[in-house]
């Protein structure tokens, strides 16, 4: 996927999206997944997601597949979740892995940034893991929240509280928040990563890990192994 951004902006060939395997209780949530998928198609950005075709996950995957074809959708799913009764049918290109840890690492490697949509425990777990990895310096990729109807306001209030109480450094409160997909992606391209906790302790500025710090291009070429 060609990129035409200025050199000062990040190249976002693929974005990892974390979202619910449920449609939620309000039609606006499915609409938001569809709107983000349509924006990815307009900007020729591929999708990396957790596989399956149920809930918000399925809505965004079908939308991107319709616009970019199978090569525009990469699903990563643990073998235990592959039965059709659990995750629906597979679409796009799907990697079947043995466990959740492998799934999350592969998704992180193949994405150039991450977006959280409304969801439950699984969505929060995946989102906060990549936030933690960024804080520690295992990647320098942007992380955004599509804040549909203020869905993430309680989470943002918690982060603000944790900063005030001295458990999160203010420079690591880097979540990019918007209710508009176009604005969110534009702001993610402009992201400038902070110096990580580990790099700060070591008087360094580069990423400290190689497991998820590679770009989507490098991951596809096998350089993340």
C-alpha positions in Angstrom: 0.0 0.0 0.0 1.6 3.2 -1.2 2.1 6.1 1.3 2.0 9.7 0.2 2.5 11.4 3.5 5.2 14.0 4.1 8.4 12.6 5.6 7.5 14.2 9.0 4.4 12.0 9.3 4.2 8.4 10.3 3.5 5.8 7.6 0.4 3.9 8.5 0.1 0.9 6.1 -1.9 -1.2 8.6 -3.7 -0.4 11.8 -4.6 -2.9 14.5 -8.1 -2.4 15.8 -9.3 -3.7 19.2 -13.1 -3.9 19.5 -16.0 -5.9 20.8 -17.2 -9.2 19.5 -20.7 -7.9 20.4 -22.7 -5.3 18.6 -23.4 -3.4 21.8 -26.7 -2.1 23.0 -26.9 0.9 20.7 -26.7 0.9 16.9 -24.1 3.7 17.0 -21.4 1.2 18.0 -21.8 -0.9 14.8 -22.1 2.4 12.9 -18.8 3.5 14.3 -17.1 0.3 13.3 -18.4 0.7 9.8 -17.4 4.4 9.6 -13.8 3.5 10.7 -13.7 0.7 8.2 -14.8 3.1 5.4 -12.1 5.6 6.4 -9.4 2.9 6.3 -10.6 2.0 2.8 -10.5 5.7 1.7 -7.0 6.0 3.0 -5.9 2.6 1.7 -4.9 1.4 5.2 -5.1 -2.3 5.9 -6.8 -3.8 9.0 -5.2 -6.1 11.6 -7.8 -7.5 14.0 -8.6 -10.5 16.1 -10.3 -12.6 13.4 -13.9 -13.7 13.1 -17.0 -11.9 11.9 -19.1 -11.2 15.0 -20.0 -7.9 16.6 -18.0 -4.8 15.9 -15.0 -7.0 14.8 -17.1 -8.5 12.0 -18.5 -5.1 10.9 -15.1 -3.4 10.5 -13.6 -6.5 8.8 -16.4 -6.9 6.3 -16.2 -3.1 5.5 -12.5 -3.1 4.9 -12.6 -6.4 2.9 -15.4 -4.9 0.7 -13.1 -2.0 -0.2 -9.6 -3.4 -0.1 -10.2 -7.1 -0.7 -8.8 -10.1 1.2 -5.3 -8.7 1.3 -6.5 -5.6 3.2 -7.7 -7.7 6.2 -5.4 -9.7 8.4 -7.0 -11.7 11.2 -5.1 -13.4 14.0 -7.1 -15.8 16.1 -6.2 -18.6 18.6 -7.2 -22.1 17.5 -9.6 -22.5 20.4 -11.7 -19.6 19.1 -11.9 -20.7 15.5 -15.2 -22.8 15.6 -17.9 -21.0 13.6 -20.2 -21.0 16.6 -17.7 -18.9 18.6 -16.2 -16.4 16.1 -18.3 -16.8 12.9 -16.6 -17.4 9.5 -13.1 -16.2 8.7 -12.6 -13.5 6.1 -9.5 -11.9 4.6 -6.1 -13.5 5.4 -6.2 -15.3 8.7 -3.4 -16.6 10.9 -4.4 -19.3 13.3 -2.1 -19.3 16.4 -1.9 -21.5 19.5 -2.6 -19.0 22.3 -3.7 -15.4 23.2 -0.1 -14.3 23.8 1.0 -15.2 20.3 -2.1 -13.6 18.9 -1.4 -10.2 20.6 2.3 -10.2 19.7 1.6 -11.0 16.0 -1.2 -8.3 15.8 1.2 -5.8 17.4 4.0 -6.6 15.0 1.9 -6.4 11.8 0.3 -3.0 12.8 1.8 0.5 12.5 -0.6 1.8 15.1 -3.6 0.8 17.1 -7.2 2.0 17.6 -9.6 1.0 20.3 -13.3 0.9 19.6 -16.0 0.2 22.2 -15.7 -3.3 23.7 -15.4 -5.2 26.9 -12.7 -7.0 29.0 -10.9 -8.4 25.9 -10.8 -5.0 24.2 -9.5 -3.3 27.3 -6.9 -6.0 27.9 -5.5 -5.7 24.4 -5.6 -1.9 24.4 -3.9 -1.5 27.8 -1.2 -4.1 26.9 0.0 -2.0 23.8 -0.2 1.1 26.0 2.0 -0.6 28.5 4.4 -1.7 25.8 4.7 1.8 24.5 5.3 3.2 28.0 8.1 0.7 28.5 9.6 1.2 25.1 8.8 -2.0 23.3 7.3 0.0 20.5 6.8 3.6 19.5 3.5 3.3 17.6 0.5 5.6 18.0 -2.5 4.5 20.0 -5.9 6.0 19.4 -9.4 5.8 20.8 -12.5 6.3 18.7 -14.5 7.8 21.5 -18.0 6.9 20.3 -20.6 8.8 22.3 -18.1 9.3 25.1 -17.7 5.5 25.6 -14.1 5.9 26.8 -14.7 8.9 29.1 -14.6 6.7 32.3 -11.3 5.2 31.1 -9.8 8.6 30.4 -10.9 9.8 33.8 -9.1 6.9 35.4 -5.9 7.7 33.4 -6.1 11.3 34.5 -6.6 10.1 38.1 -3.6 7.8 37.9 -1.5 10.6 36.6 -2.6 12.9 39.4 -1.8 10.1 42.0 1.7 9.6 40.6 1.2 6.1 39.0 1.5 7.3 35.4 3.9 9.9 34.3 2.1 12.7 32.4 4.3 12.3 29.3 3.1 8.7 29.0 -0.5 9.7 28.8 -0.3 9.6 25.1 -3.7 8.2 24.1 -5.0 10.0 21.0 -8.7 10.6 21.4 -11.3 11.6 18.8 -14.9 10.8 17.9 -14.1 11.2 14.2 -12.2 8.5 12.3 -10.6 11.0 9.8 -9.4 13.3 12.6 -8.2 10.3 14.7 -6.0 8.9 11.9 -4.6 12.3 11.0 -3.6 12.9 14.6 -2.0 9.4 14.8 0.1 10.2 11.8 1.5 13.2 13.6 2.3 11.3 16.8 5.7 11.9 18.4 6.5 9.1 20.9 7.8 10.0 24.4 11.0 8.7 25.9 10.1 5.4 27.5 10.5 4.5 31.1 13.3 2.0 30.4 15.1 4.3 27.9 14.9 7.1 30.4 16.5 4.9 33.0 19.2 3.8 30.6 19.8 7.4 29.2 18.7 6.2 25.8 16.1 7.2 23.3 15.5 4.2 21.1 13.0 1.3 21.5 14.2 -1.3 24.1 12.5 -4.3 22.6 12.3 -6.0 19.2 9.2 -8.1 19.7 6.6 -5.5 18.5 8.7 -2.5 17.5 8.9 -3.5 13.9 6.8 -1.9 11.2 4.1 -3.8 9.3 6.4 -4.0 6.3 9.2 -5.5 8.4 6.8 -8.0 10.0 5.6 -9.1 6.5 9.2 -9.6 5.5 9.9 -11.8 8.5 12.1 -9.2 10.3 10.1 -9.4 13.5 11.1 -13.0 14.3 
